[in-house]
Amino acid sequence: MSSYSDNTRPWLEALAREYEKSNPGDTVKVEVGSWENMQQKLQAEIASNNPPDLAHVATRWVGDFVNDDLVEPVDSYANAAFKDRFIPAFLNAGNINGKAYALPIAASVRAMFYNKELLGKAGFPNGPKTWDDVIAAAKKIKATGAYGYGIQGKDLDTDTYFYYALWSMGGDVLDSANKAAFNSPTGVKAATLYKSMIDQGLTEPGVAGNTRYDLHNLFKQGRLGMVISLPPLAKEIAKDAPKLKYGITGVPNGGKDITFGVTDSIMMFKTSKNKETAQKFLGFMFSKAARLKFDQAEGFMPVTREVANDPVFKDDPVLSEFVTLLPNARFAPLVAGWEDSAQAVTNALQAIYQGKAEPKAALDKAAAEANTKLNRK
């Protein structure tokens, strides 16, 4: 499993030991690592013919694993009653051609966090609703010495920050044939919007070098007016900046109301030698008690119906804001070559943000590169 926070390893270790007490003779070996090297670690274990029985993955990786015929379909180890535990939108995020290949373990949709003091003074006490609002608010925030809108420009999810604007303006990342579409006129418009904001000083400085965590830190320090992020940021604020007054609203509208839906998943390898035991452990992992502990500790949205209906989450003022956005969520497509395509987009965005390439030329180059990787066999 990859680590989300200091809570991840203790949760998984305790779960494994509790399972072993309830299932004498079964042994669960736990490995917890970082997101940065998990994909490479799994690929190395596959190459040496020694993958784990169960792997925690970013759902966006699943398409490549399925394309390489490495993943056991969910239907082979989970019956209808088990699958019915899950919220359909999150379970379906692991589907390829109508067949489920992974079970969601963590889920979120993205929303705009805004500093109430800065946005109130800028004339937007309820947060921005459109990209024009974002620009107008950012200009007034800049005049106070703070930064207006945070744009991620480094590491995983850099491409996602571009998709917020692209999707909201009616564009698509891929077309119906799963070929690159992010270099459309709408894509160029979205990238140009971000570059214009950078050039006007309406964002934090050094965008191309900033990760999601850099943006979170600026926001918690009260130095950033607006940032699109996921529910665990609320946990960070409660811990690190409890006096910060903030609000949550949707991704800015560029013609459409959208948000980005994200899941991380558990998948079973076809080569697993312990499929029956792995199936039992999954049942234990997705019990209500285990899920309550995980979601409360990490700050994610519930992925199962019974946890979502628990008062702990049903009455949570922060998560309820995110739940209202779920009907408009779009998920990353599960297609072979997606990660390579995302990296091509990230490279293009970094060049654009640093002024090394014009938006159209950079996105066209990225699309050509992506199309050599997408749908590969």
Secondary structure, 3 states (H helix, E strand, C coil): CECCCCCHHHHHHHHHHHHHHHCCCCCCCCCCECHHHHHHHHHHHHHCCCCCCEEEEEHHHHHHHHHCCCECCHHHCCCHHHHCCECHHHHHHHEECCEECCEEEEEEECEEEEEHHHHHHCCCCCCCCEHHHHHHHHHHHHHCCCEEECCCCCCCCHHHHHHHHHHHCCCCCECCCCCECCCCHHHHHHHHHHHHHHHCCCECCCHHHCCHHHHHHHHHCCCEEEEEECCHHHHHHHHHCCCCCEEEECCCECCCCCEEEEEEEEEEECCCCCHHHHHHHHHHHCCHHHHHHHHHHHCCECCEHHHHCCHHHHCCHHHHHHHHHHHHEEECCCCCCHHHHHHHHHHHHHHHHCCCCCHHHHHHHHHHHHHHHCCCC
